[in-house]
Amino acid sequence: MFNPQIETLSRSQMETLQLERLQKTTEKVYQHVDFYKRKFGEAGVTPEDIKNLDDITKLPFTVKKDLRDNYPFGLFAVPQDEIVRLHASSGTSGKPTVVGYTRNDIDNWAEVIARAVVSAGGKKGDIFHNTYGYGLFTGGIGVHYGVEKLGAAVVPVSGGNTERQIMLINDFNPRGISGTPSYIMTIAEKMKEMGIDPRETSIEYGIFGAEPWSEEMRKKLEKTFNLKAIDIYGLSEIMGPGVSIECHEAQDGLHIQEDHFYVEVIDPKTLEPVAEGEEGELVFTSLTKEAFPIIRYRTGDIASITREKCKCGRTTTRMSRIKGRTDDMIILRGVNVFPSEIERVLLQVEGLVPNYQIHRLQKGTMESVELHVELTDELFKEIAGDLRHHKIQTLSKGIVKAISSNCLVSMGVIFNEPKTLPRSEGKAIRIIDLREKKVLVEV
């Protein structure tokens, strides 16, 4: 399913294809989506103004509020009888964002996921254990169809029921696995409790995403399971998983499926493009979607891009791993901090499990942050359960110093007994906002 005709195009060939598809998409939304016709008018632009790819900056941005304001089907560009599937976001409040797919959209989605599985090291004939959730969330079903398209056997186990997951892994011997990194680590923890060494399973590669995760988490996953840990990216508003993925050969940036998606990186404050290699907010425009085409969607995800050819042979633009989201960034005394940066520090500390929470608190007029971490069974037994033990005091000072050096902020560290912080069966809940009321934020 590696497609040299598409994935190794020259830059000029890819841009020619993208321009042709962009022009068709802008014409489609202008003619069939009232929202875009109005927004184009307000921006003083028509489809005829798109004469080269740089002209995309003339088009208006789309944001999540636009999807909610047009709930449920106001942004669809085809009649209802052409829609074959509906998905919706897992929004924490209010109406979800709804996306639709035609039969051709589903086929294209399966194609890019199949490419993604090959990028990760998968092949026809594999058994693939899929722990992403099925239902309105795009992850489970999106990966499912792509694995089948490749010619591999998918195990549609979804999330939860961890002991059953482990039984199926032991009995079915899958080569591949997918899920959120936090839940895959939960599986490993349960395996160890059951006396099973995760390194002895049949799994050779894992496709992990749906939450920001650090390079240190990759090392932890690879060491724990003896596999290749591959980062995948996507979001329902653009399509679902498969918008981009790392290759197993280099694991050096995520290859964007550029024949289907056009990427920009902007400064989230000025909304102006940033230079190649600089971090900013990812903006995507769909190029082939029929039911729910989207123009210049501001994802809120922070990353950079490069167009250098990868050693795997693919020439597609690569994006860096997601640093965080603009809406999960904590601004503490003027310093911007992402949970993934804190995770990177914590996973280098001996005696902690890869599970943590950040509590945001209001003390008078000042905001403060508490970092809740969890001890390993081994360290907890060593200190005989005394969280005031001198070893804990030393550990606390080391964590505070490391976060201060790497993240340029200070925060209190709260130690928790083993297995007391919540475990994830999907997206990990890393931030708990206690400034006004308890609000759990998925990141």
C-alpha angles and dihedrals in degrees: 000000000000099000112207091181090064107019095050101042117137115254092254092050092050093047091050089054092045093050092051091051094043091054091051091048095050090049090049096051092043091054100038110026116066092198093060094042088056094044092048089051092051089051092048094237136124131189089259089066092067100091099144137012093263088064089072087087088069089066122088123253122249119218134187092259088062089059092049092046089054095045126184112004106346095115097049115120100198134058118272093251090065094056113099101171141023127201131178136200123255093241115176095223141015125007118346122239108256126211130185136204136204121212089263091050090055091049092050091048091052090049095054092045090051088053088048094054090051089050088055092052100267126139143181112291096033123133108229124198109211115196096168112119119264123218129053090350108091096219104081101041093037093057091039096060093045094052090051090047088056091053097250126130113251122207102209095203097142119194133317133030089086098185089056089049089055092049091053092047091052094045102038098039099214121197093206137041135184135195144100112313091236093055094045088055088051088056090051091050091052091047091056091049088054092050094253121135108222089208090065096060123104093248114123103167137022131200108209132180147104090109133052112263134179136237087250090058088052090054090048093051093046093048094044096049103021091235142119109265111211125190118224126188135199144120132211095243090062097035111290130266116352102056085120140351141179121252118237091227096064109005084203108131132332117277110231117221089237097178087067104030135039115209133206130175117213139178101256091217103044095026088221123134116264125217121271109277095025121114120247143128117307116237120190133193119192115230105186107025115123107183100038112016113177131201123215096335113195103222099187088227118130118221144117133236138222131191097200114128113260122232088240088071098250116129098195120123113269127213125206120246113280110271092194143291128285088235097050094048113115117215105205116180090334096313121116113225129180123201090235089062091054090046090054090058097043095051090061092058118096115225098037129100117226092259126100145147133211115217116201112208136182116221109180108305094338130085117221134183131220119200112212114201133174129229124229118248089247096056093042091055091045092057091042091236094299106139089187091059115133089243090060091049090053091046091050092052090050093052093047090050094047093049091046091051097044103031099026093230135098125224138166118258120221116194120214131196118256116287095007100110113080118269121226125236090177132356112007118243103225104159124058113185110209097164093105108352138344109285119169113213122200114217 
